[in-house]
Amino acid sequence: MVGVVAQRENKAPTPITSKDVAIFDNGIEQSIRNFTPDPSPARIVLLVDNSLTIRADVDKLEQAAREFVYEIFEGDKLLIVGYDEQAEIVSDWTDDSKAMEASLKMFRKKGQPHLFDAIRAVVAEALRPVPSQKRIIVVISDGLDRGSKATFEQTLAELQTENIMVYAVQAVDRTRGAIRRDVPKPKVVIDKLAEGTGGQIFSIDEPQVAAKAICDELRQNRYVLSYVPSSAPFGQARSLLVVGNEGISVRSKSMQQPQ
């Protein structure tokens, strides 16, 4: 099964069906078994960069997180996690807006950003235990990682395996492009996290726009697509492409990882 975001470009409410989309696995079109709307509640992790050098003050980080507190739909739950060298829970799973807003005062800036380790910790400890639910990570960061044990490739592959979609509320790149060649550039990290999992990127300067767009999309434009691949070479990752008919925009993860 693949999580898909699909909507008509003219915003018409006409339902989108399997006849409106196509899926290609390793470049070969596949037969779609089911394509159904998924208006179910979401489990959303806000993963907030708390490292010392991020080019956003604590107030801006708080504001970016706060907008989601008041945009989630009934049944959705938020987990707020701040990270530097460690990932720490700021607010555990809840839909209590007042409790979440009060917890945001725990944000502080220190240490180095271990983004990849933080993502993998969130997947392992918070999202893998709820596999039947719609699972989302919103990264509030510029995408810089300094010192993670995990690589970017390992991190992205795990997200794709778990069918977890990543959105980004992107801060200004603190490196200004000056970074070692063997380290992925922050902007590239953000771009590939979103593109590789089917998410989107928003600016930290428009947190209300980001929160509303993401929460609305998760409740109104999410679908579940299921298919049986005609060929699945053992142990190999396969490219994945879901496309819509003219006038329909579609996003999904870009790779099907080996099970």
C-alpha positions as CSV (number, residue, x, y, z in Angstrom):
1,M,0.0,0.0,0.0
2,V,1.1,3.5,-0.8
3,G,0.0,6.8,0.7
4,V,-0.9,9.3,-2.0
5,V,-1.9,13.0,-2.0
6,A,-4.2,13.8,-4.9
7,Q,-6.3,16.8,-5.8
8,R,-7.8,18.4,-8.8
9,E,-5.9,21.5,-9.8
10,N,-9.1,23.5,-10.1
11,K,-10.0,22.5,-6.5
12,A,-13.2,20.9,-7.7
13,P,-14.7,18.5,-5.1
14,T,-15.3,15.7,-7.6
15,P,-13.9,12.5,-6.2
16,I,-10.7,11.1,-7.7
17,T,-10.8,7.4,-8.5
18,S,-8.4,4.7,-9.7
19,K,-9.3,5.7,-13.3
20,D,-7.7,9.1,-12.7
21,V,-4.3,7.9,-11.7
22,A,-1.6,5.4,-12.8
23,I,1.3,3.8,-10.9
24,F,4.6,2.8,-12.4
25,D,6.9,0.4,-10.5
26,N,10.4,0.3,-11.9
27,G,9.0,2.0,-15.0
28,I,6.3,-0.6,-15.6
29,E,2.7,0.4,-15.3
30,Q,0.9,-1.7,-12.7
31,S,-2.7,-2.7,-12.1
32,I,-4.3,-0.8,-9.3
33,R,-6.3,-3.0,-6.9
34,N,-7.7,-0.2,-4.8
35,F,-7.6,3.6,-4.6
36,T,-9.6,4.9,-1.7
37,P,-9.9,8.2,0.2
38,D,-8.2,8.2,3.6
39,P,-9.9,10.9,5.8
40,S,-8.8,9.0,9.0
41,P,-7.1,10.9,11.8
42,A,-3.3,11.5,11.6
43,R,-0.4,11.0,14.0
44,I,1.8,14.0,13.4
45,V,5.3,14.5,14.8
46,L,6.6,18.0,14.9
47,L,10.4,17.5,14.9
48,V,11.9,20.9,15.9
49,D,15.6,21.8,15.5
50,N,16.8,23.1,18.9
51,S,20.4,23.3,18.0
52,L,22.5,26.3,18.9
53,T,23.2,27.8,15.5
54,I,19.9,27.5,13.6
55,R,19.0,30.8,12.1
56,A,15.7,31.1,13.8
57,D,15.1,32.3,17.3
58,V,13.2,30.4,19.9
59,D,10.1,32.6,19.4
60,K,10.0,31.7,15.7
61,L,10.4,28.0,16.5
62,E,7.6,28.2,19.0
63,Q,5.3,30.0,16.5
64,A,5.9,27.4,13.8
65,A,4.9,24.6,16.2
66,R,2.0,26.6,17.8
67,E,0.2,27.0,14.5
68,F,-0.2,23.2,14.2
69,V,-1.7,23.0,17.7
70,Y,-4.7,25.0,16.5
71,E,-5.0,23.5,12.9
72,I,-5.2,19.8,13.6
73,F,-8.6,18.1,13.0
74,E,-10.7,16.2,15.5
75,G,-9.0,12.9,16.1
76,D,-5.5,14.0,15.0
77,K,-2.8,13.8,17.7
78,L,0.5,15.7,17.8
79,L,3.8,14.7,19.3
80,I,6.3,17.6,19.7
81,V,10.0,16.6,19.8
82,G,13.0,19.0,20.0
83,Y,16.4,17.8,19.0
84,D,20.1,18.7,19.1
85,E,22.5,15.8,19.9
86,Q,19.5,14.1,21.5
87,A,15.8,13.9,20.6
88,E,13.6,14.9,23.5
89,I,9.9,14.9,23.9
90,V,8.5,18.4,24.5
91,S,4.8,17.3,24.4
92,D,3.7,13.7,24.3
93,W,0.9,12.4,22.0
94,T,-2.2,14.6,22.6
95,D,-4.8,16.8,21.1
96,D,-5.0,19.1,24.1
97,S,-4.1,22.5,22.6
98,K,-3.6,24.3,25.9
99,A,-1.2,21.6,27.2
100,M,0.7,21.6,23.9
101,E,1.1,25.4,23.8
102,A,2.3,25.5,27.4
103,S,4.9,22.9,26.6
104,L,6.5,25.0,23.8
105,K,8.2,27.1,26.5
106,M,10.6,24.1,26.9
107,F,12.3,25.0,23.6
108,R,15.9,26.1,23.9
109,K,18.9,26.3,21.6
110,K,22.1,24.3,22.3
111,G,24.4,21.7,20.8
112,Q,24.7,20.3,17.3
113,P,21.8,19.2,15.0
114,H,21.7,15.3,14.8
115,L,18.7,15.4,12.4
116,F,19.0,12.0,10.9
117,D,19.4,10.3,14.3
118,A,16.4,12.2,15.5
119,I,14.2,11.1,12.6
120,R,15.1,7.5,13.1
121,A,14.5,7.7,16.8
122,V,11.0,9.2,16.2
123,V,10.2,6.5,13.7
124,A,11.4,3.7,16.0
125,E,9.9,4.9,19.2
126,A,6.8,6.9,18.2
127,L,5.6,5.9,14.8
128,R,6.4,2.3,14.2
129,P,4.2,1.3,17.2
130,V,1.1,2.7,15.3
131,P,1.5,1.1,11.9
132,S,-2.2,1.2,11.0
133,Q,-2.5,5.0,11.3
134,K,-1.6,7.8,9.0
135,R,1.9,8.8,10.1
136,I,3.5,12.2,9.3
137,I,6.7,14.0,10.4
138,V,6.9,17.8,10.0
139,V,10.6,18.8,10.2
140,I,11.0,22.4,11.4
141,S,14.7,23.0,10.5
142,D,17.0,24.1,7.7
143,G,18.0,20.5,7.1
144,L,21.5,20.6,8.5
145,D,22.9,17.5,10.1
146,R,26.2,17.5,12.1
147,G,27.3,14.3,13.7
148,S,24.5,11.8,13.3
149,K,25.5,8.1,13.3
150,A,22.8,7.4,10.7
151,T,23.4,8.5,7.1
152,F,20.8,10.4,5.0
153,E,20.4,7.4,2.7
154,Q,19.5,5.1,5.6
155,T,17.1,7.6,7.0
156,L,15.2,8.2,3.8
157,A,15.0,4.5,3.1
158,E,13.5,3.8,6.5
159,L,10.9,6.5,6.0
160,Q,10.0,5.0,2.6
161,T,9.8,1.5,4.1
162,E,7.4,2.7,6.8
163,N,5.3,4.8,4.4
164,I,5.9,7.9,6.5
165,M,5.4,11.2,4.7
166,V,7.7,14.1,5.6
167,Y,6.8,17.8,5.3
168,A,9.2,20.6,6.1
169,V,8.8,24.1,7.5
170,Q,12.2,25.3,6.3
171,A,14.5,27.8,8.1
172,V,17.2,29.8,6.4
173,D,20.3,27.7,5.6
174,R,22.8,28.5,8.3
175,T,25.7,27.2,6.2
176,R,25.0,29.5,3.2
177,G,26.1,26.6,1.1
178,A,29.6,26.4,2.7
179,I,29.8,22.8,3.9
180,R,32.1,19.8,3.4
181,R,31.6,17.8,0.2
182,D,30.9,14.6,2.0
183,V,28.1,16.1,4.0
184,P,24.7,16.6,2.3
185,K,23.7,20.3,1.9
186,P,20.8,21.3,4.1
187,K,18.6,22.4,1.2
188,V,19.2,19.1,-0.6
189,V,18.3,17.2,2.6
190,I,15.0,19.1,2.9
191,D,14.2,18.7,-0.8
192,K,14.9,15.0,-0.9
193,L,13.1,14.3,2.3
194,A,9.9,15.9,0.9
195,E,10.3,14.6,-2.6
196,G,11.3,11.1,-1.5
197,T,8.3,10.6,0.8
198,G,5.6,12.6,-1.0
199,G,5.6,15.6,1.3
200,Q,5.9,19.4,0.7
201,I,8.1,22.3,1.8
202,F,7.0,25.5,3.3
203,S,8.8,28.6,4.7
204,I,9.2,29.1,8.4
205,D,8.2,32.8,7.7
206,E,4.7,31.6,6.9
207,P,3.9,29.1,9.7
208,Q,0.1,29.6,9.6
209,V,0.1,28.9,5.8
210,A,2.2,25.7,6.4
211,A,0.1,24.4,9.2
212,K,-3.3,24.9,7.5
213,A,-2.1,23.5,4.2
214,I,-0.6,20.4,5.7
215,C,-3.5,19.6,8.1
216,D,-6.1,20.3,5.4
217,E,-4.3,18.1,2.9
218,L,-4.0,15.2,5.3
219,R,-7.7,15.1,6.0
220,Q,-9.1,16.1,2.6
221,N,-6.6,14.9,-0.1
222,R,-5.1,11.7,1.2
223,Y,-5.7,8.4,-0.5
224,V,-4.4,4.8,-0.1
225,L,-3.4,3.0,-3.3
226,S,-2.8,-0.7,-3.3
227,Y,-1.3,-2.9,-6.0
228,V,0.6,-6.1,-6.5
229,P,3.9,-5.5,-8.4
230,S,4.3,-7.6,-11.5
231,S,7.9,-8.0,-10.7
232,A,9.7,-7.4,-7.4
233,P,13.4,-8.5,-7.5
234,F,14.4,-9.8,-4.1
235,G,16.3,-7.4,-1.9
236,Q,16.2,-4.5,-4.4
237,A,14.7,-1.0,-4.1
238,R,12.4,-0.1,-7.0
239,S,11.5,3.4,-8.3
240,L,7.9,4.4,-7.8
241,L,5.9,7.0,-9.8
242,V,2.2,7.8,-9.3
243,V,0.8,10.2,-11.9
244,G,-2.6,11.7,-12.4
245,N,-4.6,12.5,-15.5
246,E,-4.6,16.0,-16.9
247,G,-5.8,18.5,-14.3
248,I,-4.9,16.2,-11.3
249,S,-1.8,16.7,-9.2
250,V,-0.4,13.7,-7.4
251,R,2.4,13.1,-4.9
252,S,3.7,9.9,-3.3
253,K,7.0,8.4,-2.2
254,S,9.6,7.9,-5.0
255,M,11.0,4.5,-4.0
256,Q,9.6,1.1,-2.9
257,Q,12.1,-0.3,-0.5
258,P,12.6,-4.1,-0.2
259,Q,10.6,-5.7,2.5
